[in-house]
């Protein structure tokens, strides 16, 4: 006798597949947005990095 399956038993596979596809799509869009942001505002990002390092070094030197 053939094994019978419930009609709606594997709905979670479809839901997991759609969820994974949506997650990959969202991650791709965020990666592309980050690349655009880094390309268009690279000077501001470098200044932010230098300023944060300077503040960190200044706060460390005050404690010593």
Secondary structure, DSSP 4 states (H G I P E B T S, - for coil): -PPP--TTTTHHHHHHHHHHHHHHHHHHHHHHHHHHHHHHTHHHHHHHHHHHHHHHHHHHHHH-
